[in-house]
Amino acid sequence: MAHLMELLDPFAKSINAKRAALENSNLDLTSNQRARFREAICDDIKKCSNFVVPEVSEAALKVAKDIGVNLFKQSWHDQSAFDAGRETFHFEHVQPVSAIRDCCIKCSSEAEIHKVLKEKLRVAWILKEEDDALTHLGYRSKRDNPDIAYREVKIVLQKQGT
C-alpha cells in the first residue's frame, strides 16, 4: 500500500494551485469565483480523507462490534453497506474541513499544504448521538481545539491498534 505522504501529494498540488489562484491579483476574481475555488479546496480535503485511517469513538466501536463491522477499515463511501440510511454512524472530520481549508489558504507553498494535511487531517467514526452533542454545544463546524471539544462531549476516540 502506498505511503500516506505519497497519497497526499496530488491533493497538496491541487490545493496549492487553487490557493495560488485565489492569491493572484491578475485574475481579478469575482466573489462567486473565489467561493468556487474555496469550495474546490474543501472538496479536495474531503476526498483525501479517504486515504486516512479513521479513529473511532468508544461508543461507535461497541455498536460496530455488535454488527460485525471494523470501522477502522471503512470510509464514508462504504457506510451504506453497513448502516442503511446512515442512521447510526457519522463520519466526522475531527478538525472541520473549513478550518483545514483556511490553514491551507494561508500557506505559501505546496510543502506547507502537505504538512497541514498530514497534521490536521483526522477523521473519525462517531455515533449520530455524539454528533448531535457536538452540534448542541456549538461544535458543528467550529472547533478551535477539537480534542477539547470531544472531551467536553465525552467522546473518546481510539486509533487503530490501541
C-alpha positions as CSV (number, residue, x, y, z in Angstrom):
1,M,0.0,0.0,0.0
2,A,1.3,3.5,-0.8
3,H,2.6,5.6,2.0
4,L,0.2,8.3,3.2
5,M,2.6,11.1,2.3
6,E,2.7,10.0,-1.3
7,L,-1.1,9.7,-1.4
8,L,-1.4,13.3,-0.1
9,D,0.9,14.6,-2.9
10,P,-1.7,15.1,-5.6
11,F,-4.1,16.8,-3.2
12,A,-1.4,19.2,-1.9
13,K,-0.6,20.1,-5.6
14,S,-4.2,20.7,-6.4
15,I,-4.9,22.7,-3.3
16,N,-1.8,24.8,-3.8
17,A,-2.8,25.6,-7.4
18,K,-6.2,26.8,-6.2
19,R,-4.6,28.7,-3.3
20,A,-2.3,30.5,-5.7
21,A,-5.2,31.4,-8.0
22,L,-7.0,33.0,-5.0
23,E,-3.9,35.0,-4.3
24,N,-3.3,36.0,-7.9
25,S,-4.4,39.6,-8.2
26,N,-4.1,39.4,-12.0
27,L,-7.0,37.1,-12.2
28,D,-9.4,39.7,-10.7
29,L,-11.8,37.0,-9.4
30,T,-15.4,37.8,-8.6
31,S,-16.7,36.8,-5.2
32,N,-18.5,33.9,-6.9
33,Q,-15.3,32.6,-8.5
34,R,-13.4,33.0,-5.2
35,A,-16.2,31.0,-3.5
36,R,-15.8,28.2,-6.1
37,F,-12.1,27.9,-5.5
38,R,-12.6,27.7,-1.8
39,E,-15.3,25.1,-2.3
40,A,-13.0,23.1,-4.6
41,I,-10.3,23.2,-1.9
42,C,-12.9,21.7,0.6
43,D,-13.7,19.0,-2.0
44,D,-10.0,18.1,-2.2
45,I,-9.7,17.9,1.6
46,K,-12.8,15.7,1.8
47,K,-11.6,13.3,-1.0
48,C,-8.1,12.9,0.5
49,S,-9.8,12.0,3.8
50,N,-10.4,8.6,2.2
51,F,-6.7,7.8,2.5
52,V,-6.5,8.5,6.2
53,V,-7.2,5.6,8.7
54,P,-10.2,6.8,10.8
55,E,-10.3,7.0,14.5
56,V,-13.4,5.5,16.1
57,S,-15.3,6.6,19.2
58,E,-15.5,4.0,22.0
59,A,-19.3,4.1,21.7
60,A,-19.2,3.6,18.0
61,L,-16.7,0.7,18.4
62,K,-19.2,-1.1,20.7
63,V,-22.1,-0.7,18.2
64,A,-19.8,-1.7,15.3
65,K,-18.6,-4.8,17.1
66,D,-22.2,-5.9,17.7
67,I,-22.9,-5.8,14.0
68,G,-19.5,-7.2,12.9
69,V,-18.0,-4.1,11.3
70,N,-14.4,-2.9,11.6
71,L,-14.9,0.8,11.3
72,F,-11.1,1.3,11.1
73,K,-11.3,-0.1,7.6
74,Q,-14.4,1.8,6.4
75,S,-14.8,5.1,4.7
76,W,-17.8,7.4,4.2
77,H,-18.3,5.7,0.8
78,D,-18.7,2.3,2.4
79,Q,-21.2,3.3,5.0
80,S,-24.4,2.5,3.1
81,A,-23.3,-1.2,3.1
82,F,-23.4,-1.5,6.9
83,D,-25.5,1.5,8.0
84,A,-28.6,1.7,5.9
85,G,-29.8,5.3,5.6
86,R,-26.7,6.4,7.6
87,E,-28.8,6.4,10.7
88,T,-26.3,5.1,13.3
89,F,-22.9,6.3,12.5
90,H,-21.5,9.7,11.4
91,F,-18.2,10.0,9.5
92,E,-16.6,13.1,11.0
93,H,-13.7,15.4,10.3
94,V,-12.2,15.9,13.7
95,Q,-10.8,19.2,12.6
96,P,-13.6,20.8,10.4
97,V,-12.9,20.9,6.7
98,S,-13.4,24.6,6.6
99,A,-10.6,25.1,9.3
100,I,-8.2,22.9,7.3
101,R,-9.1,24.8,4.1
102,D,-8.4,28.1,5.9
103,C,-5.0,26.8,7.1
104,C,-4.1,25.7,3.5
105,I,-5.1,29.1,2.0
106,K,-2.7,30.8,4.5
107,C,0.2,28.5,3.3
108,S,2.8,29.8,0.8
109,S,3.9,26.5,-0.8
110,E,2.8,23.0,-1.7
111,A,5.1,21.7,1.0
112,E,3.4,23.7,3.7
113,I,0.0,22.5,2.5
114,H,1.3,18.9,2.6
115,K,2.3,19.5,6.2
116,V,-1.2,20.9,7.1
117,L,-2.9,17.9,5.5
118,K,-0.6,15.5,7.4
119,E,-1.0,17.2,10.7
120,K,-4.6,18.3,10.7
121,L,-6.5,15.8,8.6
122,R,-8.2,13.5,11.1
123,V,-11.4,11.6,10.5
124,A,-13.5,9.6,13.0
125,W,-16.5,7.4,13.1
126,I,-18.8,8.5,15.9
127,L,-22.4,7.8,16.7
128,K,-25.2,10.1,15.5
129,E,-26.0,11.0,19.1
130,E,-22.3,12.0,19.6
131,D,-22.5,14.2,16.6
132,D,-25.8,15.8,17.9
133,A,-24.0,16.5,21.2
134,L,-21.1,18.3,19.4
135,T,-23.7,20.3,17.4
136,H,-25.7,21.2,20.5
137,L,-22.6,22.7,22.2
138,G,-21.8,24.8,19.1
139,Y,-19.1,22.5,17.7
140,R,-20.7,21.6,14.4
141,S,-18.2,23.3,12.2
142,K,-16.1,25.5,14.6
143,R,-13.6,23.8,16.9
144,D,-10.5,25.8,17.8
145,N,-9.3,22.7,19.7
146,P,-11.1,19.5,18.5
147,D,-9.6,17.4,21.3
148,I,-11.1,19.8,23.9
149,A,-14.5,19.8,22.1
150,Y,-14.5,16.0,22.1
151,R,-13.6,15.8,25.7
152,E,-16.3,18.2,26.6
153,V,-18.9,16.0,24.9
154,K,-17.2,12.9,26.4
155,I,-16.3,11.4,23.1
156,V,-13.2,9.2,23.5
157,L,-11.5,8.4,20.2
158,Q,-9.5,5.2,19.6
159,K,-6.8,4.8,17.0
160,Q,-6.4,1.6,15.1
161,G,-4.4,-0.9,17.2
162,T,-4.9,0.7,20.6
